[in-house]
Amino acid sequence: MKLTRFRSRNSARAITVLAAVAVASLFAVGAAGSASAAPLSTKSNKTIVNYVALGDSYSSGLGLKNFTGPAGCARSSNNYANHIANSLKLKLTDVTCDGAAADNIWKTPETLAGGSTVPIQTSALSASTDLVTITVGGNGLKFTDIAAVCAAKSPTGPLVLPPLSAFSNCQSYFAFAHTNFANVVNFSVIPDLRATYAAIKAAAPNAKVFVLGFPTIAPSAPTPTCFSPITTANSYPFTTSDTPFLHGVETLFANAIKTEATNAGFTYVPTFEQSSDDSLCVRHPYVNGVNATLAPTGVPVIDPASLHLNYKGMDFMADTAQPLIAAALGR
């Protein structure tokens, strides 16, 4: 996922728009529950199962190492697709890519740093594709920019970003900006997901498709030791009052992913609630905390791998999806 640096010369209006979409994306993570998947009755005995992995940086493994594929895609050989393919002995085609928005899956080639492009990801699909996995939905909404927008100086605020320092927390800022995250999900996220899932179904009509959500980032309630300043390694720089608010936005997006995946006839892999005990407020979370430095202007400069899956989290994603996939393949 691409990270936009905030600069103090930005207008208040630009900050408002970017901040609004940032929160929706970052805290729009998967929901619990999964649709059942019938075994591949005609394919379960095949020696070769053709598996194509689609998605953004949560699929590619931006927070990990051992990158392969196009420079700029941050496609790790340790991502969940590789775990699943190796365990179940599947023939993997991995086209996941950091920065991929929903449109990049099926309509618009993704432009990488340096100006090169990669094809739409559904170009890897065909009638011979047996299995597809995907995690996508937030990049068009400036996913990790939440770290710069909502970072606070203490558990009670104020916000770190100089143009927003008059606000004690993100919730009060978004109320002032008249930002309705239900509308963001309903009128932006859901149409994107619906179009993406339809394109996958059309390009791979014989495939079983598994939609993995995102892990929990903000818990439903903070612990007394949850907060840490943004300049701390792997920090959680969000206020006590913002924590349940942000978790609520996560839940909105979680429900959208689950509903749209189920309506498309896909299997939803319940990564959100199943990771509720492993948020950034626990000792060993599934995602990297916020890693940042402060520019002389006071603007946070965020490491792009912040708030992305770490090795433990990527193992969790694979371990949650693999039994469902194995059952669908009759293995």
N, C-alpha and C positions, 0 to 999 in steps of 0.2 A: 504494500500500500504506500502510495506516495504521501509525503508529509510536506505541507506548506508552512513555511516559516512566517510568523506574524511579525510585522514591523510597526513601529509606533506611528508612522505617518499614515497608516490606514485610516480611512474615514470611519466614523461611528457606524454608518450604515453598512459598510463592507464588513466590519467586525460582526455586526448583528446577523447578517445573512450567513456568513461563514460559520459563526458560532452555532447558529441554529441547526445547520445541517451537520455540523461536526458531532454534536451530542447524539443526534438521532442515529448516526452511523456507528459510532464507537460502541454505544450501549444498546445497540440493536442486535442482540444475540439470541441464539436458539432456544427453543422451548422444550419441555419434557414431553415424553410419549412418542410412539412411533407407529406408523402404519405397518400392518403385517405384509410380508412379501411371500408370495407363493413360490415354491421351488421352480427352477427352470426345467420344466418337465422334458423339453426336447433337447436341453443342452447340458444337463447335469452330468452326463456321462462323457462329455467331450474331453479329450486330452488337453486341448488348448482352450482357455477362456480368454477372450479379448477384452481387456479392461482399459478404459480411458478415464483419466483423472482430469477434472476441470476445476477452475476456481481461482481465487485471489491469493493473497499472501498468507491467509490462514490455512489454505491448502498447500501452497508451495513450500512454506517453512521459512519465512523471512527471519524469524527469531532464532534460527538454528545456524548450522554451518554446512560445509560440504556441498556447495552449490554446483549444479550442473545445468546444462541447457543454455539458452541465450543469456548473455550478460545483461543484467537488469531485471531478470525474472525472479531472482533469489529462489530458485527451485532446488530444494535440498534433497539429497538422496536419503535423508532421514525423515522425510515427511510421511504423513499417514498413508498415502497411497503406496509408497514403497514398502512400508511395514506390512500392509494388507497383501500386496502382491507377493512378497517374499514368503509370508506365512502360508498363503493358500495356493502358491505356485501358479500365479496368473501371469498372462502376458500383458505387461503394462505399457501403455503409451501415456506419458505424463506431459500435459500441456498447461499445467497450472502456472500462474505468473503473478508476481507481486504487482500491485497497482491495477489489476483487472477489475473494471466495473462490469455491471450486468451486460451492458451493450457490447463489451469486448468478448463476451462469451459467444455471441451469435450474430452480431451485426457490424461492429466497427473494429478493425484491427487496432490493437493496442500500440501506442507509441511509447517506446522506452526512453530512458535517459540517453542522450546523445543523438536522438532522432530516428533510430532504427525502429522498425515495427515488427510485430509478430502477427500471424494470421488469426482470424477469429477462431476461438477454441473449438467450436462445433465442426470445423473443417476436419477434425481428427475422428469424427464419428461417421458411422455408416450402418448399413443393414446388418453387417457382420459383427458389430459391437455387441458384446454380451452383457457388459457391466459398466456403469458410469457412477462416479462419485463427484460431488460438487459441494463447495462452500463458497457462497458469494452473496453480496447484497449491500455492502456498506461503502465500497470505495468511491462511488459517485457522490457520497455524502461527506467526504473529508474525514474519514474514520478516525485517525489518530490525532487530528488537530484538537480534539477534546482536551488533551493534556496541556496544551498551551492556553486554551480558553478558560477551562474550569480549575486550573491549578490555583490553590490558595496558600496564603502565608502561614496559616494556623488552622486548627480544627474548627475555628469559628470565623475564619476569614481575616482580612478581605482577599479578593482575588489578586493574583500576582500580576497579570497583564495590565500594564499602566493605564490603558484606556478604560479598563473595567474596575479599577481599584476602588471606586466608590461603592461597589457592590460587595456585600458580605459573603455571598454565595451565588452559585449559578442559577439556582431556582429563582431567586429574586431578580436576577438579570433577565432571564428568559420571560418572566412575568412582565417585566418592564418592556421587553421587546415584542410582546404579544405573540410569542412562539408557542404553537400548539403541536406537540409531537405526535399526537394521534393523527392529525392532518398530514404531517410529514410522512408517516408510515402509510396512511391510506391512499394518498395521492401521488406519492413518489416511489416508495419502496415496493408496495404491492404490485403496481403495474409493471415495474421492472422485473420482479420475480416471475410474474405470470407469463410475460413475453419470453423470458429466458427458458423457463421450463417447457413451454410450448415448442420452442425451437429445438431443444434437446430431444423431445419426443419425436419430432418430425425427422430429425437427422439420424436418430438411432431407434427406429421403431420396434426393434426386437430386444432392446436392452432392458435390464433391470436397473433402475436409477435410485441411488441413495443420496439423500440431501442431508449433509451434516451441518448442524447449526454451529454456533460459536460458543466458547466457554464462558462461564460467569466471570465477570470482571469486578463489578461492584456488588457486595453482598446486600441482602435485604435490610440489614441493620449493621452499623459499624461496631467494632470492638473498641474498648478503651485505648488500645495501643495501635489502632489502625492507621492513623495519620502519620505521614512523614514528609518533610519538606521536599520540594521538587529537586533540589540540588543533592539530595541523598540518593545513593545508588538504589535502583529498583524501588523507587518511592511510590507512595500512595498519597498524592497531594490534594485530596478532595475533602471538603468539609464534612462534619458530622451530619449536618442537615441535607447536604447534597447526596450522600450515599444512598439512602432509600429512594430519593428522587431519581437518581441515575439508574438504579436497579429497576425502577418502574418503567423507564424508557427501554431498557434491555428487554423487559417482559413484553412490551408492545411489539417489538420487532420479532421476538421469539415466536409469539403467537402468529404473526404474519407468515413467517417462514414455514412453520408447521402446517398451517391451514393451506397455503398455496401448494406446498409439496404434496399434501394428501389429496387435494382437489385435482392435481395433475396425475394422480395414480402412482406417485413415487413413494418410497419409504423414507420417512423422516427419522433421523438418528438423534435421539434425545440428549444432546450434549449440554444444554443449559442447566436444567435442574439437577442433572446427574453430576454437575461440577459445582453445585452451590456451596459445598463445604471446602472448596479449593479456590476461592476468590483471592484477590490481592490482599485481603485482610487476614490471611492465615500465614503460618510460617513457611510453608512450602506450596505456593500457589501454582496453578497451571500456566500462568502467563508471566512474562517479564513485567516488572514494574516500570514506572516512568523514569527514564534516564535522560537528564538534561543538564545543560549549562545555561547560565544567564548572560545574555549579551550586555554590553555596557548600558544599553537603553533600558535594561530590566526585562526584555522580552525573552521568554524561554526558547532555547534552541533544542529541539527534541530529537533524540536518537530514533530513527525510523523503526527499529526493532522493539521499541517500547510497546507494551500492551499486546504483544504477540505471543503466540504459544512458545513455551520453552520445551526442553526435551521431555519433561514429565508430562506436560500438557499434550504434546503430540502423541506420546504413547497412549494417553487416555483417549484421544480421538480415535486412534486405531483400534484400541481394545473395546471401545463402545460399538464401533461399526462392524468389526470383524465377525462376531457371532451372527449378526443379522444377515450379513452377506453370505457367510458359509451356509446358513440354513436355506437361503434363496437359491444357492448353487447346488444344493443337495449334498453338501460335503460335511 
